[in-house]
């Protein structure tokens, strides 16, 4: 390795900048919350939780429903990441699945999965792509107070 090749820190910096650009072009946090909401909904009916000497098992007849809802929420979270064009559909579907998970899968994964999926779905529905960097206006070009200046000779107010 010579002095001109980037070391580990240079490659990490490059990867981090590429990840930041990728993350900024899609509803990343919405997808992450939706994906994280699907995990407890899908897993809690199938695991045994040890609390000291006591075993807590949430095995119910709705185990298959919980698994389906959880897998669909994970899929919708990944869809928000890799197909940002269908973010509104994925967000609305995530909200509906989160609501269905309350009666079907142990109160929506002890409300943890329900809340994560609801917030992620709402964020996915509300997300909109930003302006490209080349089209942003500087502070000098911006209108004062966010209002455009009236055209010369036009407008409702006339000078006396």
C-alpha positions as CSV (number, residue, x, y, z in Angstrom):
1,X,0.0,0.0,0.0
2,X,1.4,3.4,-1.0
3,X,0.6,6.9,0.3
4,X,-1.8,7.6,-2.5
5,X,-4.2,4.7,-2.0
6,X,-7.0,5.2,0.5
7,X,-6.7,3.1,3.6
8,X,-9.5,1.5,5.6
9,X,-10.8,4.9,6.8
10,X,-10.9,6.3,3.3
11,X,-13.0,3.3,2.1
12,X,-15.2,3.5,5.1
13,X,-15.8,7.2,4.5
14,X,-16.7,6.4,0.8
15,X,-19.1,3.6,1.8
16,X,-20.7,5.9,4.5
17,X,-21.3,8.6,1.9
18,X,-22.8,6.2,-0.6
19,X,-25.1,4.8,2.1
20,X,-26.1,8.3,3.1
21,X,-27.0,9.1,-0.5
22,X,-28.9,5.8,-0.9
23,X,-30.8,6.4,2.4
24,X,-31.7,10.0,1.5
25,X,-33.4,8.9,-1.8
26,X,-36.0,6.6,-0.1
27,X,-38.1,6.4,3.1
28,X,-35.3,4.6,5.0
29,X,-36.6,5.2,8.6
30,X,-40.1,4.3,7.6
31,X,-39.0,1.0,6.2
32,X,-36.8,0.3,9.2
33,X,-39.6,0.9,11.7
34,X,-42.0,-1.2,9.6
35,X,-39.5,-4.0,9.3
36,X,-38.8,-3.8,13.1
37,X,-42.5,-3.9,13.8
38,X,-43.0,-7.1,11.9
39,X,-40.3,-9.0,13.9
40,X,-42.1,-9.1,17.3
41,X,-45.4,-9.7,15.7
42,X,-44.1,-12.8,13.9
43,X,-41.8,-14.2,16.6
44,X,-43.6,-13.7,19.9
45,X,-46.2,-16.6,19.4
46,X,-43.3,-19.0,18.7
47,X,-40.8,-18.2,21.4
48,X,-40.8,-19.0,25.1
49,X,-39.7,-16.1,27.3
50,X,-37.9,-17.1,30.5
51,X,-38.6,-14.8,33.5
52,X,-36.5,-16.3,36.3
53,X,-38.0,-19.7,36.9
54,X,-41.2,-19.0,35.1
55,X,-41.7,-19.7,31.4
56,X,-44.0,-17.4,29.4
57,X,-45.4,-19.0,26.3
58,X,-47.7,-17.1,24.0
59,X,-48.6,-20.0,21.8
60,X,-52.1,-19.4,20.5
61,X,-54.3,-20.7,17.7
62,X,-53.5,-17.4,15.8
63,X,-49.8,-18.3,15.4
64,X,-50.1,-18.7,11.7
65,X,-51.9,-15.4,11.4
66,X,-49.2,-13.7,13.4
67,X,-46.5,-15.2,11.2
68,X,-48.3,-14.0,8.0
69,X,-48.8,-10.5,9.4
70,X,-45.2,-10.3,10.6
71,X,-43.7,-11.5,7.3
72,X,-45.9,-9.1,5.3
73,X,-44.8,-6.2,7.5
74,X,-41.1,-7.2,7.0
75,X,-41.8,-7.4,3.2
76,X,-43.5,-4.0,3.2
77,X,-40.5,-2.5,5.1
78,X,-38.1,-3.9,2.5
79,X,-40.4,-2.6,-0.3
80,X,-40.2,0.9,1.1
81,X,-36.4,0.6,0.8
82,X,-36.1,-0.9,-2.6
83,X,-39.2,0.3,-4.4
84,X,-39.8,3.9,-3.2
85,X,-42.4,4.5,-5.9
86,X,-44.9,2.3,-4.0
87,X,-44.3,3.9,-0.6
88,X,-47.8,5.1,-0.2
89,X,-49.3,1.7,-0.9
90,X,-46.8,0.1,1.4
91,X,-47.4,2.6,4.2
92,X,-51.2,2.2,4.0
93,X,-50.9,-1.6,3.9
94,X,-48.5,-1.5,6.9
95,X,-51.0,0.6,8.9
96,X,-53.8,-1.8,8.1
97,X,-51.8,-4.9,9.0
98,X,-50.7,-3.2,12.2
99,X,-54.4,-2.7,13.1
100,X,-55.3,-6.3,12.2
101,X,-52.4,-7.5,14.4
102,X,-54.1,-6.3,17.6
103,X,-56.8,-9.0,17.7
104,X,-54.9,-11.6,15.7
105,X,-51.4,-11.7,17.3
106,X,-51.3,-11.1,21.0
107,X,-52.1,-7.4,21.0
108,X,-49.8,-6.7,18.1
109,X,-46.7,-8.2,19.6
110,X,-47.4,-6.8,23.1
111,X,-48.1,-3.4,21.4
112,X,-44.4,-3.0,20.5
113,X,-44.8,-4.3,17.0
114,X,-48.1,-2.6,16.6
115,X,-46.6,0.9,17.5
116,X,-43.5,0.4,15.4
117,X,-45.5,-0.7,12.3
118,X,-48.1,2.1,12.7
119,X,-45.4,4.8,13.0
120,X,-43.4,3.3,10.1
121,X,-46.5,3.0,7.9
122,X,-47.4,6.6,8.6
123,X,-43.9,7.8,7.9
124,X,-43.9,5.8,4.6
125,X,-47.2,7.3,3.5
126,X,-46.1,10.9,4.4
127,X,-42.5,10.7,2.9
128,X,-41.9,12.7,-0.3
129,X,-38.6,12.9,-2.2
130,X,-36.7,16.1,-1.7
131,X,-35.4,18.5,-4.3
132,X,-32.3,17.5,-6.2
133,X,-29.2,19.3,-5.0
134,X,-28.8,21.3,-8.2
135,X,-32.2,22.9,-8.0
136,X,-32.0,24.2,-4.4
137,X,-32.1,27.9,-4.1
138,X,-29.7,29.9,-2.0
139,X,-30.7,32.3,0.7
140,X,-30.0,35.2,-1.6
141,X,-32.4,33.9,-4.2
142,X,-35.2,33.1,-1.8
143,X,-38.3,35.3,-1.5
144,X,-38.6,37.3,1.7
145,X,-40.8,35.6,4.2
146,X,-41.5,32.8,1.7
147,X,-43.8,35.0,-0.4
148,X,-43.0,35.8,-4.1
149,X,-42.6,39.5,-4.9
150,X,-45.5,41.0,-6.9
151,X,-45.0,41.5,-10.6
152,X,-44.3,45.1,-11.7
153,X,-47.5,46.9,-12.4
154,X,-49.6,43.9,-11.3
155,X,-51.1,42.8,-8.1
156,X,-54.0,44.0,-6.0
157,X,-52.2,46.9,-4.3
158,X,-51.3,50.0,-6.3
159,X,-49.0,52.7,-5.2
160,X,-50.7,56.1,-4.7
